[in-house]
Structures are given as C-alpha cells and as structure tokens.
C-alpha cells in the first residue's frame, strides 16, 4: 500500500470538489477550496478520524467496500477508481463487472435533485446512491451491510420494509418486484447475479416463490407509488425511471404533483429530514 501517494490523491480529489457538486450546502466561509474532510467521510459512510488518517499517510488499508464508497464520495471516474484500488495494493473490479460504479455525471444529476427523492439502482435492485430526500423517505440504504442494499431482497426478507407502503398496496408492490426481476433474468441468462437472487428468494420467501411461479413479466417504467412515512403520512408520488446507456443502472425519481396534499407533505419531509424514518424491525 502506497500511503503517501494515496494521501496525495485523496487530498487532490477532495480539493477539486465543491459542496454543490455533491449536493451539500456551502455553509460558512471556507479557508481552503474543496470539500472538508468531514464531508467526504459523511459521503463515504466512514468516521472522520479514519478518513483523516488516510490523508495523513497513517491509516490502515481500506477494505474493497470502503474503496468503492470513497470512489463514489469523491466522484471518481472508472480510471481514477482503478488508480485508487492500485494505490492500496488491491486489484480493481473487472470492467465487465463494474455495473456498480456510478459515473460522476449521473451522480451530479442526482445531487442536483434537491426537492425530490431520487436514487441510482442496478436493474437487479442494488441501491448505489441516494440523495438526501430519498434517505428521508425510505431510509439510508447505503448505511446497511452490502446484502441489505438490494431492494428486492429486503422487500421479501425484511418485514419492516413492507411497512413503507400502505397495506393495501403491498401485493401490487410485490408483483412489480418479481415481474421486473423476471425480465432482467430472462434478458441476462448467462449472468449469475439475477439467477442467484432468484434462487435465494425462492428458497427463503413463500410469497416470492408463489409470484415467481405465476410467470408475470414487466419492465419497470413510469408509474405511481404510495409511500407510508411514519411522521408525514401517505405520499402519492409519480415514479420516473431513466436508464443509462448500458441499461444496467437506473435513475429512479419520485415527484409529487403540485397542488396536491402529497406535494405539501413532500415539502414537509424536506424539513423533517432523516428523523424517525427507519421502520421497526428493518
């Protein structure tokens, strides 16, 4: 691990970013350009002390998971992400397996969506990035262990997740999850990821197995979805899904129609923020 080179690279990557580049407010006057260390640590989901030690050439070798989080926090390109891995003595992910790397341009769009919940997910349901309002609406998914970041797995294995939706809507939400996964599995027959997820859920969820056997298929597009927030109540939101050029990542945006009660509640959610948003048991 080249600690000196790693420290220099992190410092330079941090210095070139403005708070507005990552969806943060500038706040008080800054003595130096770029993000503060605590802001990078917050974006990467690590302690400030740990990140500070990395920039001071005295930190331990980061895990592959932490390197991936740093690459996203610092808005690195794929080449820069690979360089980050090399500096720590790690082999970067193979390019044919880099569907989890979110391009800086897509993250920039996500960060600009201040007034609407938005996230980047893979076509298999892995959450790769969220903006603040998405975290306020459905919880900080990236703060969970890696296995807990897949929305389809969580829906069928974590009873608390279904509490995010009104009880009468949950059967339709379940059908959508299964029908969408079936479309992905059929389109990628040689990819082990969707096949493994299907096998796991068929073995662990009777509801999933029953819906899978019904053989419904549907590609997710625009639709309306209702959320049940513990502090705000029911929000009826229009869901738009924008697909990247490789068709393996989706920018999912939820908007409320102006003049509706849901629109007013969404504005209130911006004030409530991340308070009391994790359902019991999730």
C-alpha positions as CSV (number, residue, x, y, z in Angstrom):
1,X,0.0,0.0,0.0
2,X,1.5,3.4,-1.1
3,X,0.3,5.6,1.8
4,X,2.0,8.7,0.6
5,X,0.6,8.5,-2.9
6,X,-2.9,7.6,-1.6
7,X,-2.9,10.6,0.8
8,X,-1.9,12.9,-2.1
9,X,-4.5,11.5,-4.4
10,X,-7.3,11.8,-1.8
11,X,-6.4,15.4,-1.0
12,X,-6.4,16.4,-4.6
13,X,-9.6,14.7,-5.4
14,X,-11.2,16.3,-2.4
15,X,-9.9,19.8,-3.3
16,X,-11.4,19.8,-6.7
17,X,-15.0,19.3,-5.5
18,X,-17.4,22.0,-4.3
19,X,-20.1,21.3,-1.8
20,X,-22.7,21.9,-4.5
21,X,-21.1,19.2,-6.6
22,X,-22.2,16.6,-4.1
23,X,-25.5,18.0,-3.0
24,X,-24.2,19.8,0.1
25,X,-24.7,23.5,1.1
26,X,-21.5,25.6,1.3
27,X,-22.2,26.9,4.8
28,X,-19.7,29.2,6.4
29,X,-16.7,30.7,4.6
30,X,-14.0,28.1,3.8
31,X,-10.3,28.7,4.3
32,X,-9.3,26.3,1.6
33,X,-11.1,25.1,-1.7
34,X,-12.9,21.8,-1.9
35,X,-14.8,19.6,0.4
36,X,-13.9,19.3,4.1
37,X,-12.6,16.0,5.4
38,X,-15.7,15.5,7.5
39,X,-17.9,16.0,4.4
40,X,-16.0,13.3,2.5
41,X,-16.3,11.0,5.5
42,X,-20.0,11.6,5.7
43,X,-20.5,10.9,2.0
44,X,-18.4,7.7,2.2
45,X,-20.0,6.5,5.4
46,X,-16.8,6.3,7.5
47,X,-15.6,8.1,10.6
48,X,-13.8,11.4,10.2
49,X,-10.8,10.1,12.2
50,X,-10.4,7.2,9.8
51,X,-10.5,9.4,6.7
52,X,-8.2,11.9,8.3
53,X,-5.6,9.2,8.9
54,X,-5.8,8.2,5.3
55,X,-5.0,11.7,4.2
56,X,-2.1,11.8,6.7
57,X,-0.5,8.7,5.4
58,X,-1.0,6.8,8.6
59,X,-4.3,4.9,8.0
60,X,-4.8,1.2,7.7
61,X,-5.5,-0.4,4.3
62,X,-9.2,0.3,3.4
63,X,-11.4,-2.6,2.5
64,X,-12.7,-3.0,-1.0
65,X,-16.1,-1.9,0.2
66,X,-14.6,1.3,1.6
67,X,-12.6,2.0,-1.6
68,X,-15.8,1.8,-3.5
69,X,-17.5,4.2,-1.1
70,X,-14.6,6.6,-1.4
71,X,-14.7,6.5,-5.2
72,X,-18.4,7.5,-5.1
73,X,-17.9,10.1,-2.5
74,X,-15.1,11.8,-4.5
75,X,-16.9,11.4,-7.8
76,X,-14.1,9.4,-9.4
77,X,-14.1,8.2,-13.0
78,X,-13.6,4.5,-13.6
79,X,-9.9,5.1,-14.4
80,X,-9.5,7.1,-11.2
81,X,-11.4,4.5,-9.2
82,X,-9.0,1.8,-10.6
83,X,-6.0,4.0,-9.6
84,X,-7.4,4.3,-6.1
85,X,-7.5,0.5,-5.8
86,X,-4.0,0.1,-7.1
87,X,-2.6,2.6,-4.6
88,X,-3.9,0.4,-1.8
89,X,-2.5,-2.8,-3.3
90,X,-5.9,-4.0,-4.4
91,X,-6.9,-5.2,-7.9
92,X,-9.8,-3.0,-9.2
93,X,-13.0,-4.7,-10.2
94,X,-13.0,-6.2,-13.7
95,X,-14.6,-3.8,-16.2
96,X,-17.2,-6.4,-17.2
97,X,-18.3,-6.4,-13.5
98,X,-18.3,-2.7,-12.9
99,X,-22.1,-2.2,-13.1
100,X,-21.9,-0.9,-9.5
101,X,-19.7,2.1,-10.4
102,X,-21.9,5.2,-10.8
103,X,-20.5,7.6,-13.4
104,X,-19.7,11.1,-11.9
105,X,-22.1,12.7,-14.4
106,X,-25.0,10.6,-13.1
107,X,-24.1,11.4,-9.5
108,X,-24.0,15.1,-10.5
109,X,-27.6,14.9,-11.8
110,X,-28.6,13.1,-8.6
111,X,-27.0,15.8,-6.4
112,X,-28.9,18.5,-8.3
113,X,-32.3,17.0,-7.4
114,X,-32.7,18.8,-4.1
115,X,-36.5,18.8,-3.9
116,X,-37.4,15.3,-5.0
117,X,-36.4,11.8,-3.8
118,X,-34.0,10.1,-6.2
119,X,-31.7,7.1,-6.2
120,X,-29.4,5.2,-8.6
121,X,-30.1,1.4,-8.6
122,X,-29.0,-1.5,-10.7
123,X,-31.5,-3.5,-12.8
124,X,-31.3,-6.2,-10.1
125,X,-32.3,-3.8,-7.3
126,X,-28.9,-2.9,-5.8
127,X,-29.0,0.7,-4.4
128,X,-25.9,2.5,-5.5
129,X,-26.6,6.1,-4.5
130,X,-29.3,8.2,-2.8
131,X,-29.9,11.8,-2.4
132,X,-30.9,13.3,1.0
133,X,-34.6,13.3,0.3
134,X,-34.5,9.7,-0.8
135,X,-32.9,8.8,2.6
136,X,-35.6,10.8,4.4
137,X,-38.3,8.9,2.5
138,X,-37.2,5.3,2.7
139,X,-34.1,5.3,5.0
140,X,-30.4,5.3,4.5
141,X,-30.0,2.1,2.5
142,X,-26.2,2.6,1.9
143,X,-25.6,2.6,5.6
144,X,-26.6,-1.0,5.7
145,X,-24.3,-4.0,5.1
146,X,-23.9,-4.9,1.4
147,X,-26.5,-7.7,1.5
148,X,-29.0,-5.2,2.9
149,X,-28.8,-2.8,0.0
150,X,-30.8,-4.8,-2.5
151,X,-34.4,-3.5,-2.6
152,X,-35.9,-6.8,-3.9
153,X,-34.1,-8.9,-1.2
154,X,-35.2,-6.5,1.5
155,X,-38.8,-6.4,0.4
156,X,-39.2,-10.2,0.7
157,X,-36.8,-10.9,3.6
158,X,-37.2,-7.8,5.9
159,X,-40.8,-7.4,7.2
160,X,-40.1,-3.8,8.2
161,X,-39.6,-2.8,4.6
162,X,-43.2,-3.5,3.6
163,X,-44.2,-1.1,6.3
164,X,-43.0,1.7,3.9
165,X,-46.1,1.1,1.8
166,X,-49.8,1.1,2.7
167,X,-51.1,-2.4,3.5
168,X,-53.5,-2.5,0.5
169,X,-50.6,-1.6,-1.9
170,X,-48.2,-4.3,-0.8
171,X,-49.4,-7.1,-3.0
172,X,-49.0,-4.9,-6.1
173,X,-45.6,-3.8,-5.0
174,X,-44.6,-7.4,-4.6
175,X,-45.8,-8.3,-8.0
176,X,-43.9,-5.4,-9.6
177,X,-40.6,-6.5,-7.8
178,X,-40.9,-10.1,-9.1
179,X,-42.1,-9.3,-12.6
180,X,-39.2,-6.8,-13.0
181,X,-36.6,-9.3,-11.8
182,X,-38.0,-12.0,-14.2
183,X,-37.5,-9.6,-17.1
184,X,-33.9,-9.0,-16.0
185,X,-33.2,-12.7,-15.5
186,X,-34.5,-13.5,-19.0
187,X,-32.5,-10.7,-20.6
188,X,-29.3,-11.8,-18.9
189,X,-29.4,-15.7,-19.0
190,X,-25.6,-16.0,-18.6
191,X,-25.3,-13.5,-15.7
192,X,-25.1,-15.3,-12.4
193,X,-26.3,-12.3,-10.4
194,X,-30.1,-12.3,-11.2
195,X,-30.1,-16.1,-11.2
196,X,-28.6,-16.3,-7.7
197,X,-31.0,-13.7,-6.4
198,X,-34.0,-15.6,-7.8
199,X,-32.7,-18.9,-6.3
200,X,-32.1,-17.3,-2.9
201,X,-35.6,-15.7,-2.7
202,X,-37.4,-18.8,-4.0
203,X,-35.8,-20.7,-1.1
204,X,-36.4,-18.1,1.6
205,X,-39.8,-16.4,0.7
206,X,-43.0,-18.3,0.1
207,X,-44.6,-15.1,-1.3
208,X,-41.7,-14.6,-3.8
209,X,-41.9,-18.3,-4.9
210,X,-45.6,-18.1,-5.5
211,X,-45.3,-14.9,-7.5
212,X,-42.4,-16.3,-9.5
213,X,-44.3,-19.3,-10.4
214,X,-47.1,-17.1,-11.8
215,X,-44.6,-16.1,-14.5
216,X,-45.6,-12.4,-14.8
217,X,-43.0,-10.2,-16.5
218,X,-42.8,-6.4,-16.8
219,X,-40.0,-3.9,-17.4
220,X,-40.2,-1.1,-14.9
221,X,-41.3,2.2,-16.4
222,X,-43.2,5.2,-15.2
223,X,-45.9,4.5,-12.6
224,X,-47.5,5.9,-9.4
225,X,-46.5,4.7,-6.0
226,X,-47.7,5.4,-2.5
227,X,-45.3,5.6,0.5
228,X,-46.2,5.5,4.1
229,X,-43.9,7.7,6.2
230,X,-44.1,7.4,10.0
231,X,-44.0,11.2,10.6
232,X,-45.5,12.6,7.4
233,X,-48.2,10.1,6.4
234,X,-49.1,8.8,3.0
235,X,-47.4,10.3,0.0
236,X,-48.6,9.5,-3.6
237,X,-45.6,10.0,-5.9
238,X,-45.1,9.6,-9.6
239,X,-42.1,7.4,-10.3
240,X,-39.9,8.1,-13.4
241,X,-37.1,5.7,-14.3
242,X,-34.3,6.9,-16.5
243,X,-31.9,4.1,-17.8
244,X,-28.2,4.7,-18.6
245,X,-26.7,3.8,-21.9
246,X,-25.6,0.3,-20.7
247,X,-29.1,-0.4,-19.4
248,X,-27.8,-1.8,-16.1
249,X,-28.3,1.3,-14.0
250,X,-31.5,3.3,-13.4
251,X,-32.0,6.8,-12.0
252,X,-35.3,6.5,-10.1
253,X,-37.0,9.8,-9.4
254,X,-40.2,10.3,-7.3
255,X,-42.2,13.5,-7.8
256,X,-45.4,14.9,-6.4
257,X,-47.9,16.8,-8.5
258,X,-48.0,20.5,-7.5
259,X,-51.1,21.5,-5.6
260,X,-51.7,18.1,-4.1
261,X,-51.6,17.1,-0.5
262,X,-48.7,14.8,-1.3
263,X,-46.8,17.8,-2.7
264,X,-47.2,19.7,0.6
265,X,-46.1,16.6,2.5
266,X,-43.0,16.2,0.4
267,X,-42.1,19.8,1.2
268,X,-42.6,19.0,4.9
269,X,-40.4,15.9,4.5
270,X,-37.5,18.2,3.5
271,X,-37.8,19.8,6.9
272,X,-38.3,16.6,8.9
273,X,-35.3,15.1,7.1
274,X,-33.9,11.9,8.5
275,X,-35.8,11.9,11.8
276,X,-37.6,8.7,12.7
277,X,-37.6,7.2,9.2
278,X,-36.5,3.6,9.8
279,X,-39.4,1.3,10.3
280,X,-39.4,-1.0,13.3
281,X,-37.7,-4.3,12.5
282,X,-35.9,-3.0,9.4
